[in-house]
Amino acid sequence: MFHAITSAGGRFKTGETLDVHAEGLDVYNTMGDAMGGPGRLGPENRKPRPVESILA
């Protein structure tokens, strides 16, 4: 699946393709947390698994 994002003021790595070996929920929640988003996607009882490799 292709995703395109901006660097969000230097918060995310851009300009390369990364195989982060993570579920989409973890990628989206990592981006939301980095941007100060108000909530999380997925089941409430699901343990958060941040994807450090996409953070700058």
C-alpha positions in Angstrom: 0.0 0.0 0.0 1.3 3.4 -0.9 1.3 6.3 1.5 2.4 9.8 0.9 3.0 12.3 3.7 4.9 15.5 4.2 7.7 15.8 6.7 5.3 17.6 9.1 7.8 20.2 10.1 10.6 17.6 10.5 8.7 15.0 12.5 8.7 12.3 9.8 11.3 10.8 7.5 10.4 11.4 3.8 12.0 10.8 0.4 12.5 7.1 0.9 10.6 3.9 0.9 10.5 2.1 4.2 9.4 -1.4 5.0 8.6 -0.9 8.7 7.3 -4.4 9.4 4.3 -3.0 11.3 0.5 -2.9 11.0 -1.2 0.0 9.5 -2.8 0.9 12.8 0.6 1.3 14.4 1.9 3.5 11.6 -1.2 5.7 11.7 -1.2 5.9 15.5 2.5 6.8 15.5 1.9 9.6 13.1 -1.1 10.8 15.1 0.8 10.8 18.3 3.7 12.7 16.7 1.3 15.4 15.5 -0.5 15.6 18.9 -3.6 13.9 17.7 -6.5 13.6 20.2 -7.0 9.8 20.1 -6.0 6.4 18.7 -7.3 4.1 16.0 -8.3 0.5 16.7 -9.6 -1.3 19.7 -9.2 0.4 23.1 -7.6 -2.7 24.7 -5.0 -3.0 21.9 -1.4 -2.4 23.2 0.2 0.6 21.4 3.2 -0.4 19.3 5.0 2.8 18.1 6.9 2.6 14.9 10.2 4.4 15.7 11.7 4.0 12.2 9.3 6.6 10.7 10.1 9.3 13.2 12.8 11.8 12.3 
